[in-house]
């Protein structure tokens, strides 16, 4: 599903990634772990097409990412990739259902279809009673589950998650981790997750340790 070859990335004189290569299979759940500043989030953002490597190649679902124009890349990202971040980034003036439906509307789906799909996902994630609530009326755990539903709305092949349970208490974190595995089971989604959670790293199919800008074998 994902092939990265010889990825380098620097910010000014600081070399963050030093020739990283990896392969991730379809439906795999892979965590990326390592100390703060090791380059975990940088790698995730490059794999997820939110940032560009200085050199190297990335292929997602057979597509050579580095060869796509900015417009084609944005279309590919919206169709094939979902994101979950540490902060849920929900729009405060939109209801849970509206937040979830937004990527589908941006992709050109009919309004009725987008809202129906959003409703299905929120029901699946145990949020049927929260659909019309604004983010300010919801708990942190509920907001993060809404963010997961939003990431799923366009049926992406890969979900990239950056410290998704970093702001949650242990109960909500455990619930979120279980949801990732349920999603994989239901949709065969591939997950790449940056985390400091030892529990999640142990649950994953594989865990990649980054140290000094390289993956430790």
C-alpha positions as CSV (number, residue, x, y, z in Angstrom):
1,X,0.0,0.0,0.0
2,X,2.8,2.4,0.9
3,X,6.4,2.3,-0.4
4,X,8.9,5.0,0.6
5,X,12.4,5.0,-0.8
6,X,15.4,7.0,0.5
7,X,13.4,9.9,2.0
8,X,15.5,12.9,3.1
9,X,14.2,16.0,4.7
10,X,16.0,19.0,6.2
11,X,14.8,22.3,7.7
12,X,17.6,24.8,7.2
13,X,20.8,23.1,8.4
14,X,18.8,20.6,10.6
15,X,18.6,17.2,8.8
16,X,15.5,15.5,10.2
17,X,15.1,12.4,8.0
18,X,18.3,10.7,6.7
19,X,17.4,8.3,3.9
20,X,14.3,6.5,5.3
21,X,12.9,3.5,3.3
22,X,9.9,1.4,4.3
23,X,7.0,-0.6,3.0
24,X,3.6,-1.0,4.6
25,X,1.1,-3.6,3.4
26,X,-2.6,-3.1,2.7
27,X,-4.7,-3.4,6.0
28,X,-1.6,-3.2,8.2
29,X,-1.7,-1.1,11.4
30,X,1.8,0.3,11.8
31,X,2.9,2.6,14.6
32,X,5.9,5.0,14.4
33,X,7.6,5.5,17.7
34,X,10.7,7.3,19.0
35,X,11.8,10.2,21.2
36,X,10.4,13.7,20.7
37,X,12.3,15.4,17.8
38,X,13.2,12.1,16.2
39,X,11.3,12.9,13.0
40,X,8.1,10.9,13.6
41,X,5.6,13.6,12.7
42,X,7.8,14.8,9.8
43,X,7.8,11.3,8.3
44,X,4.1,11.0,8.8
45,X,3.4,14.3,7.1
46,X,5.6,13.4,4.1
47,X,4.0,9.9,3.8
48,X,0.6,11.6,4.0
49,X,1.4,14.1,1.3
50,X,1.0,17.1,3.6
51,X,4.7,17.9,3.3
52,X,7.3,17.2,0.6
53,X,10.6,15.3,1.0
54,X,13.8,17.0,-0.2
55,X,14.5,13.8,-2.2
56,X,13.3,10.2,-2.4
57,X,10.1,8.5,-3.7
58,X,6.7,7.7,-2.3
59,X,4.1,5.4,-3.8
60,X,0.6,5.0,-2.3
61,X,-1.8,2.5,-3.7
62,X,0.5,2.3,-6.8
63,X,0.5,6.1,-7.4
64,X,3.9,7.9,-7.6
65,X,3.1,10.8,-5.3
66,X,6.1,13.0,-6.3
67,X,4.9,13.0,-9.9
68,X,1.5,14.5,-9.2
69,X,0.7,18.2,-9.7
70,X,-0.5,20.1,-6.7
71,X,-4.1,19.9,-8.0
72,X,-3.9,16.1,-8.7
73,X,-2.2,15.6,-5.3
74,X,-5.1,17.4,-3.5
75,X,-7.6,15.3,-5.3
76,X,-5.7,12.1,-4.5
77,X,-5.4,13.1,-0.8
78,X,-9.1,13.8,-0.5
79,X,-10.0,10.5,-2.2
80,X,-7.5,8.1,-0.8
81,X,-6.2,9.4,2.5
82,X,-7.7,10.2,5.9
83,X,-6.1,12.1,8.8
84,X,-6.6,12.1,12.5
85,X,-4.5,14.5,14.6
86,X,-3.9,15.0,18.3
87,X,-6.2,18.0,18.3
88,X,-9.5,17.1,16.6
89,X,-9.6,20.3,14.5
90,X,-13.4,20.3,14.3
91,X,-15.1,23.4,13.0
92,X,-16.8,24.9,16.1
93,X,-19.8,26.4,14.3
94,X,-20.7,23.1,12.6
95,X,-22.5,20.1,14.2
96,X,-20.9,16.7,14.5
97,X,-22.7,15.5,11.3
98,X,-21.7,18.6,9.3
99,X,-18.1,18.2,10.4
100,X,-18.0,14.6,9.3
101,X,-19.8,15.3,6.0
102,X,-17.5,18.2,5.0
103,X,-14.7,16.2,3.1
104,X,-17.4,14.3,1.1
105,X,-19.0,17.7,0.1
106,X,-15.6,19.0,-0.9
107,X,-15.2,15.8,-3.0
108,X,-18.4,16.7,-4.9
109,X,-20.8,14.3,-3.3
110,X,-24.5,15.3,-3.2
111,X,-25.4,16.9,0.1
112,X,-28.0,14.2,0.9
113,X,-25.6,11.4,0.3
114,X,-22.8,13.1,2.3
115,X,-25.1,13.6,5.3
116,X,-26.4,10.0,5.1
117,X,-22.9,8.6,5.1
118,X,-21.9,10.9,8.0
119,X,-24.9,9.6,10.0
120,X,-24.0,6.0,9.3
121,X,-20.4,6.5,10.5
122,X,-21.5,8.4,13.6
123,X,-23.9,5.6,14.5
124,X,-21.1,3.0,14.0
125,X,-18.9,5.0,16.4
126,X,-21.6,5.2,19.1
127,X,-22.4,8.9,18.5
128,X,-26.0,8.6,17.2
129,X,-27.2,10.9,20.0
130,X,-24.6,13.5,19.4
131,X,-25.1,14.2,15.6
132,X,-26.6,17.6,16.1
133,X,-24.3,18.7,18.8
134,X,-21.6,21.3,18.3
135,X,-18.0,20.4,19.3
136,X,-18.2,22.7,22.3
137,X,-21.0,20.6,23.7
138,X,-19.0,17.3,23.4
139,X,-16.3,15.6,25.4
140,X,-12.7,15.2,24.1
141,X,-13.2,11.5,23.5
142,X,-16.4,12.2,21.5
143,X,-14.7,15.0,19.4
144,X,-11.9,12.6,18.6
145,X,-14.3,9.9,17.4
146,X,-16.0,12.5,15.2
147,X,-12.6,13.3,13.8
148,X,-12.2,9.6,13.0
149,X,-15.6,9.5,11.3
150,X,-14.5,12.6,9.2
151,X,-11.3,10.8,8.2
152,X,-13.4,7.8,7.1
153,X,-16.1,9.6,5.1
154,X,-14.5,9.3,1.7
155,X,-13.6,5.6,2.3
156,X,-9.8,6.2,2.3
157,X,-7.3,3.4,1.7
158,X,-4.9,4.8,4.3
159,X,-5.5,6.7,7.5
160,X,-2.5,8.7,9.0
161,X,-2.8,9.5,12.7
162,X,-0.5,11.8,14.6
163,X,-0.7,11.2,18.4
164,X,-4.5,10.5,18.1
165,X,-4.9,9.6,21.7
166,X,-2.4,12.1,23.1
167,X,-5.0,14.4,24.6
168,X,-7.3,11.6,25.9
169,X,-7.5,9.9,29.3
170,X,-6.7,6.2,29.5
171,X,-10.3,5.1,29.1
172,X,-11.0,7.2,26.0
173,X,-7.6,6.4,24.6
174,X,-8.2,2.6,24.9
175,X,-11.6,3.1,23.3
176,X,-10.1,5.0,20.4
177,X,-7.4,2.3,19.9
178,X,-10.1,-0.4,19.7
179,X,-12.0,1.6,17.1
180,X,-8.9,1.7,14.8
181,X,-8.9,-2.1,14.8
182,X,-12.6,-2.3,14.2
183,X,-12.3,0.0,11.3
184,X,-9.5,-2.1,9.8
185,X,-11.7,-5.2,10.2
186,X,-14.7,-3.6,8.5
187,X,-13.0,-1.6,5.7
188,X,-9.5,-3.2,5.3
189,X,-8.1,0.3,6.0
190,X,-4.3,0.7,6.4
191,X,-3.2,2.7,9.4
192,X,0.1,4.6,10.0
193,X,0.1,6.0,13.5
194,X,2.7,8.2,15.3
195,X,2.3,7.5,19.0
196,X,3.9,7.7,22.4
197,X,1.4,5.1,23.7
198,X,3.2,1.8,24.5
199,X,-0.2,0.1,24.6
200,X,-1.0,1.1,21.1
201,X,2.5,0.3,19.8
202,X,2.1,-3.2,21.3
203,X,-1.3,-3.7,19.7
204,X,-0.1,-2.8,16.2
205,X,1.0,-5.3,13.6
206,X,4.4,-3.6,13.5
207,X,6.1,-0.7,15.3
208,X,8.9,1.3,13.6
209,X,11.4,3.0,15.8
210,X,12.9,6.3,14.5
211,X,16.1,7.4,16.0
212,X,18.4,10.2,14.7
213,X,16.4,10.5,11.5
214,X,16.6,6.8,10.6
215,X,14.5,3.7,11.2
216,X,16.2,1.3,13.6
217,X,16.1,-2.3,12.4
